[in-house]
Amino acid sequence: MATSISVRTEPVPATPVPRRRQWPWTAGLLAGTAVLYLWGLSASGWANAFYSAAAQAGAQSWTAWFFGSSDAANAITVDKAPAALWVTGLSVRLFGLSSWSVLVPQALMGVATVALLYAAVRRTAGAAAGLLAGAVLALTPVAVLMFRFNNPDALLTLLLVGATYAVLRAVEAGRTRWLVLAGVLIGFGFLAKMLQAFLVLPALTAVWLLAAPVGIGRRVRDLLLAGVAMLVSAGWWVLAVELWPVDARPYIGGSQTNSVLELVLGYNGLGRLTGDEVGSVVPGGMGAGGGSWGPTGLTRLFTGSYAGDASWLLPAALVLLVALLWWTRREPRTGRTRAAALAWGGWLVVTTLVFSLMAGIFHSYYQVVLAPAIGALVGIGAVELWRRRVEVAARVVLALVLAGTVGWAFVLLNRAGWQPWLAWTVLVAGLLGAAGLLGVHRLGRRAGAGLVAVAVVAALAAPAGWSIATAATPHTGAIPSSGPREARMGGMGVRGGPDGRVLVGAPGPGGPGMRGEGFMIGGNLLGAPTPPAELTALLQRDAGVHTWAAATIGSNSAAGYQLASGEPVMALGGFNGTDPFPTLAGFQQLVAEGRIHYFIGEAGRSNTGSGGSDDAHRIGLWVQENFTPMTVGGTTVYDLTQQR
């Protein structure tokens, strides 16, 4: 008897998964994320000592906490708004100063970000899509790096995911309060990392105006309300600082005029795009497609040391974005899937373009904000095409996405020369899975589920391996990079050397973080020193008599001495040593008043190529000419109470 096989030509309807069957998977995702982000966390010590010292200062002084000062005596602030420091400062105040009290909040932010992304995607495309999105985010190497590190990027990413979730909730039912909440969250994102928080605005604005289920007048009105909420939540601190008497607050680090507005619009704002960043570590600007911060262009995030952080599934996310927009082109204006695709896709495209083309300071870890959008598009896109697997085009796109993903992973792993067995395993399993996807519509339920498992494991195995290696590697200094220490992907740009010095130019065989062929700037600009016990004891001696136990050039140097001694140390010239604070005359007055006990280190050389101040260098020269040096634990120290 002949057997006929009928093949359905309509999309396979989604089968809702009962909540009682969802929670074990959700709990597993969040528990696994927590283990990955918390495991061996203290191995990184102070991680970014620059921010750890500011958290220490905030725990000792509410004024330092509010302004984000580098020291409890409130000489100068960090070169960012202080929202992230408010979190770590409170943690240190509650639990005492330790690596855990500084870093655990970042890990918990990571778990919360994964949970929020899962919730957002689940509302759009179901639990399976939410789990896949959360897993992609959790296993993106740059996410593992930054949710185990104390830079402001962790809080920024959490707030932006929360804002996108709120906008999608607002779009569902036209709720004004959700849109206003999104504005508030983006505003606080600004207080974490200033103008970078606004990169999601084009996408979220477009989604509300296009898809909200209310009239155009109401859409415009609510958008204006959300804008006001954003400006208030972002601007209240800026206004407070600008109106505060200058002589009653710390100097605004990163600015040349003691102004938050200059910091927002210049060094941390438009200067990041143009390369015109007065007082930067190196002169900005780009020439012939390259410059101090590496070549720009649409392939930037796929080359050099940038590629290993977030590009593993970036091509897949972009292809799935196009597929989602095509398959939802006939949806009603208020269609939920298309709105989500536009929100996450707009976030991804705008941010990727800015990162690829910006001529100013760009560090690889900035890419952590790409991870949620990549995860959301992979989760929603893969599940949507799976539901349409009866269509030839959907199966072909799924197969091509999987094949391209494992092919790119193979390239990245071989480029790094790391775990060749993993590269070949991923490639073979992925290509077999891609071939199976072409005929998956003819498979039974169990066989189809097995094929899905193979595809997911093949797609995530390489970034998961790189992420586990990232978690197993301690990270310190100002410019962390993902991946195993012995297999960093090479590239152009500025990065931290093993001793904290700045390396500029082409890397050596070890890639970023290793000694290469680049040249050096400064002495200890990007890494904090670990002072010997005798120097720490010296700083603590008679510390109560002086406002600052010591002064030294650059914030990272000051941070190392401050964290070890527990006493305020003045960072001359701010982060790069190029801020005009204090002036030579101002420093001389403080010394005359007996407010600074020691000067640590040497004057170095002037670093004014980007237009910054050389006051810190001139202070160092004045100290060398007027005070007698002594060596303590191999470090040069001047007692400023004993002038020649």
Secondary structure, DSSP 8 states (H G I E B T S, - for coil): ---------S--------HHHHHHHHHHHHHHHHHHHHTTGGGGTTSSHHHHHHHHHHHH-HHHHHHTBSSTT-SBB-SS-SHHHHHHHHHHHHH-SSHHHHHHHHHHHHHHHHHHHHHHHHHHH-HHHHHHHHHHHHT-HHHHHHTTS-STHHHHHHHHHHHHHHHHHHHHHT-HHHHHHHHHHHHHHHHHHGGGGGGGHHHHHHHHHHH-SS-HHHHHHHHHHHHHHHHHHHHHHHHHHHHS-GGGS-B-TT-SSS-HHHHHHIIIIIHHHHS--TT-SS---EETTEETT---STTGGGSGGGHHHHTTSHHHHHHHHHHHHHHTTTS-TT-HHHHHHHHHHHHHHHHHHHHHH--S---GGGGGGGHHHHHHHHHHHHHHHHHTTTSHHHHHHHHHHHHHHHHHHHHHHHHHT--HHHHHHHHHHHHHHHHHHHTGGGS-HHHHHHHHHHHHHHHHHHHHHHHHHHHTS---SSS---S-GGG----SSEEE-TTS-EEESS--TT-TTS--S-EEESSSSSS-----HHHHHHHHTTGGGSSEEEEEESHHHHHHHHHHH-S-EEEETTTTT-S--S-HHHHHHHHHTT-EEEEES-------TTS---HHHHHHHHHHHHEEEEEETTEEEEEEEEE-
